[in-house]
Amino acid sequence: MLTSACKILFGSLGHFVASACRDSVTPSLISPAVNNSTSSFLSVSSFFAIRTYKTIAEMALYGPFRKKRSPNKHMDGKPFMKGIVLKTLIRKPKKPNSANRKCVKVRLSNGREVVAYVPGEGHNLQEHNMVLVRGGRCQDLIGVKHKIVRGKFDCAPVLKSSK
């Protein structure tokens, strides 16, 4: 019963906290003389910091809790990273759009391989070129969460002028 209560309280961390609850709360049920178990349970709950508002006015003022967006895991939270082009790709976008998008598969300097979108019209990228990769999704391409920086290293800048 206690483990299920911990799972409800702590969500996905329930299996971890359940063992802590089992170790700290169960002895107080067996022997009521042990009263320090509640303080250890409170310390566990404060460790995982359940976010709550104290008043309804705070709820109205601050609104719902925003989920923090995690930094780009492929680039270790860095804004830019150097990489080597492994292969040029042409990807098809999601449903309402139809133009083929130019992408490249890149091995980053940390050893990970990602697919990056090449913005602008036309590019000169081929295998073994060195490129600078930045974060940023291409909204109509599935699984493409990086972009190539044009005009840096071996990637030429966009030559066509927009009118």
N, C-alpha and C positions, 0 to 999 in steps of 0.2 A: 504494500500500500504506500509506504513512504517513497519507494523508488518511483512509482507512477506519479506521485505528487511532485517529486523533483523534476521528472520529465515534463510535466505540464508547466511547471514554473519556468524552467530553463530552456525549453524548446529543444533544439538540436544538440545542445550540450548536456542533455539530460542523462545520457549514459555515463558521462564523466562525473557529473554532480551527484548522480544516484549513489555511486560508491562512497562519495564523501558524506552524503546524507545517511547512508546505511551505517558507516563507521561512527558518525557523531551522534545520531539521534536514537538509534536502537538501544544503546545502553540505558538511556533515561527511561525507556519504556519497561525495561527489565527491572532496574532498581531505581525507584523514584528519588532516592537520596542523592543521585548524581545530577546536579543542576547546571553544570558548566556546559552540557551538550547543547543547550539552546544558544549560548553565546557563540559556540563554534559554528552552529548552523547559520547564525546571523553573519558571521565573518565570511562564510562561504557565499552567502547571497550578496553581500556587499562587494565581494571580489568580482562577481560577474555583473554587477551594476545593472539592475533592472531599472529601465528608464521610466519614471512616472512623473506626473504633474501633481502638485500639492492641491491646487484649487481648480475649479472650472474656469475661473478668469484666466489662469495661466494657459489652459488648453485653448481658450479663445484667442489669447494674445499670440502664442507661439505656434499654434497649429500642430499638425501631426509630425512625429519624428521623421526626419529625412534619413534614408539609408546612405551611409558614406560610400562613395564610389571608390573602389580599390584602385590603386595605381596600376599601370600596365605591367602585368606580370612577366610578359616576354622580354621586356626591356629593363627589368629590375627597377622600375619607377623613374628611369632617366627620360628626359624629354627627347633626346636624339641619340642615335647609335649608328656606328659604321657597320656596313655589311658587304658581302660579296654576292653578286647575282648568280644563282644556280641555274635558273631557267626562266624564259619569258613565257607568259601565259595569256590566254584570252578567255575572260570569264563572261558568262551571261548573267545579266542582272535579274532581280526579282520581278514579279508579275507585271505591273503596269508599264515598266520601261523595256526597251528593246535593243538599244545600241550595245555592241560588244565593248567591254571595258578591258583596257590593257593593264596587266598586272605582272609582277615578277616574284619569283620565289627567291628569298634572300637568306643567307646564313649570316646571322648577326655575330658581332665580335665576342659575344658570350657563348657562342656555340649553338644557340637555338635557331631553328628555321621557321620563318614566317612568310606569309604571302602579303605583299604590299602593292597598293594601287599607284599607278604612274599618272599624275594629273596632267592636264593640258593635252593639246593635239600633237600627236607624233612624238616619238622618242628614239634615241640612238642606243638603247641598252641592249647588251647581249651578254652571254655567259662570261664569267670572270671579271666583269666590270665592278668597280668599287662605288658604292652609293651611300648616301646618308638617309637614314630612315627615321621618321617621326611618327608619333602616335596620331590617331584620328581615324575614325571609321569611314568607310565608304558605305553610305546607308543602303544602297540598292544591291550590294554584293554580299553574299553570305560568307561569313568567316574572314572577311578582309578588314583588319583593324589597324592597319598601318598605311602610311603614305610615303612616297619617295620625295625628297627635297630636290627640286629642279635647280640646275645651275651649280651644283656642288659635286666635287670629285669628277667621276666619269659621266654623269648625267647632264646632258646639255640643257640650257634654259629653253623655255617655250619661245619659238621663233615667230609663230603667227600672232599678229597684233589683233586685239579684240576691237571691233568697230561698233 
